[in-house]
Amino acid sequence: MTVARAEHWESVHRETAPTEAGWWEDEPRLSLDLIAATGATPDTPLLDVGAGASMLVDNVLERGWSDVTVLDVAPSAFANARARLGARAEGVTWVVGDVLEVDLGRTLGIWHDRAVFHFLVDDGDRARYVEQVRRFVRADGFLTVATFGPDAPDQCSGLPVRRHDLDALAQSFTGFELVTSRTYDHVGPTGYVLPYVAVVLQRTG
């Protein structure tokens, strides 16, 4: 695991209440729409990368998803989510690890990423991420990924980001075919607007 990456996000999650974080959403509408666009059934194995304290896990469980894995590099990221879920947390697979290095030990039907990929500003890190996607997304599986768009800030949470347009984002993943794409304006807790781009891709090779 990249120690600096883990330490940075551990600090962010320890020092920032979930509802005060720039990415917080009571209902993660973009993520839910992207997952719905795959057409997958709720028994499809679903992975949320960089899950942190996101409400996505709550929402997919409420919609009947039965095989949910969440991944984050920072152990403290899960504390709020697990407390919030209570007994339902036992039905979720919680994985602490670096997305570039983790071995999930299985294949998945949906790999969901809202705002992890854009933190990979190094070409080698992005290539490794794509390798991990190809390693763990099954032959007919889907990738949903959202990043800062071209007009978004060039930093987030104290780190530089790589902004994408829709074409560049879709073309980042070889062996995947575009299902749908969209733009999205996320309104942060204090009212600022962050423009995102998002794609749903299906593995074809």
ABEGO torsion letter per residue (X at the ends): XBAAAAAAAAAAAAABBAAABAABBABBAAAAAAAAAAGBBAABBBBBBGAEABAAAAAAAAAGBABBBBBBABAAAAAAAAAAAEAAAAABBBBBEBAAABBAGBBBABBBBBGAAAABABAAAAAAAAAAAAAABBAABBBBBBBBBAABBABBGGBBBBBBBAAAAAAABBGBBBABBBBBBBBBAAGBBBBBBBBBBBBAX
